[in-house]
């Protein structure tokens, strides 16, 4: 089920919301949390309940039991078993087709395994929980709250990647089950902003990205201007699509009185690649740092080992995004870029801020090419065009450049949703103290929601780019 579908907006969400707070008003907090847990499972398995609901249900029960076993007797073997099962499940569903495809030359049969939605997100979430149980950093035992932490529908499909210490205590608070009008209004506006990003901005610029990438995949040579138009359009589409989802997730959670961590903080304003990864998909960066980079040794074994750990972290992070060599290349590029960034920073030399920003953004745009391209050959051809090897264009789409210019102004010149709705780019401490709704904001939110609804009713809802990760 998609957030930008009429069945979610006018059927699923209103029913779940009203029943949850009705139970909370009757002081039936256990029933309210159980209702939200069941509703989240229904949301996840809406299109294929026979397959999807058993998958996530078994995963939740297994990891909860393993976590309890680790808490009672901290054995590394128990942790290894839990993590191995989680990674094995993820590897089968996400990488079986990829591995089989690369072994066909050795006679391996082809495989056709369907990738379940959101499996990367709920797998990473639970691995972090098991590791924290082993580190004696997890002390929550309520099974319903654990199930909610994993399956809570606002984040389930495409993040943010949640941490149990942030979420489970919130489900235990009595205030969560009482309607907070400030949180409701803020959540509605935050959701409206995210919905507008997705269905108006991201979907609006999508045709100009797809036209170039699809043509390149079909071996049609692109000129310099066409290639840059496609790459820039996709750079903006991806940002507004994914950050739009994150904003919708934050807004939905707030309406239930639950605070999510921020996931985007104007990444295209970053002055370095290090800064970019502090701003882009912030909860993934946090997970990779805390549970992969540090586990590999972090910076505790000298600069060479530190650089190797950083490169491996980004390489695996790229592979997490998708089972294809294009994602491996994307991760490797960012790994090498971060190595160079850290090496340059260690010299103490500085370059002008504007030049540093421009170089960072150009690198990010070039790196998005293999992220979007279907094959490495297509990515290489588009890079050649962007570097001028194919010459100029006979014509470019002026409407496409108009879209790019408009979205670039929004991205680079206007405040982001974190800056609008909160003063802290991490967790919202108290909604009532950071944002004051007004008639102007209500009107702006109404316009955004109205434009989004018109776009939704005018065509089929489109899936998010991170829908099957």
Number of C-alpha atoms within 10 A of each C-alpha: 17 18 22 24 17 16 12 15 14 10 11 16 15 12 13 17 15 11 14 24 19 16 18 21 14 12 14 15 21 16 15 21 22 18 17 24 22 19 21 23 22 18 23 24 20 14 11 11 14 10 11 18 18 13 15 22 14 11 19 22 14 14 22 21 13 19 25 17 17 23 20 11 11 16 12 12 10 17 20 13 12 23 21 13 15 21 15 13 16 20 17 15 16 24 20 18 21 19 17 17 14 12 13 11 9 8 8 12 11 15 12 10 13 12 17 21 18 20 24 26 22 26 22 22 21 25 21 19 23 26 20 21 23 21 12 12 14 17 13 15 13 13 14 19 24 23 25 24 27 30 27 24 24 23 25 25 27 24 27 26 25 25 21 21 15 15 20 21 12 18 22 16 13 11 13 19 26 19 18 16 12 19 23 19 18 25 27 23 26 26 28 27 24 30 29 26 25 29 24 20 22 25 20 16 25 19 16 23 23 17 13 24 26 16 13 22 18 10 12 13 17 26 24 20 20 26 29 21 23 27 26 24 28 27 23 22 26 21 23 26 26 25 27 27 32 27 31 28 26 27 28 29 22 26 23 20 24 21 23 26 19 22 26 26 23 22 22 24 17 20 19 23 25 16 17 23 19 20 21 20 22 22 21 20 18 16 18 19 17 14 16 19 21 17 11 18 15 20 16 10 10 10 12 10 15 19 20 18 22 25 22 19 24 25 21 17 22 24 21 19 18 19 18 21 17 24 27 21 18 24 26 22 22 23 25 18 20 22 19 14 16 15 13 12 11 9 8 7 7 9 8 8 11 10 11 15 20 16 15 22 21 13 16 20 18 20 23 21 25 25 23 21 20 18 16 18 15 24 23 15 20 31 22 18 21 23 14 15 14 17 14 16 12 8 9 15 11 10 11 21 18 12 17 22 14 12 19 17 10 12 18 13 11 12 13 16 20 20 13 12 19 17 14 12 16 16 14 20 12 12 20 14 11 15 15 12 14 9 8 9 13 15 11 15 19 16 14 21 20 14 16 23 20 13 18 18 11 9 8 11 16 14 17 21 14 17 17 19 19
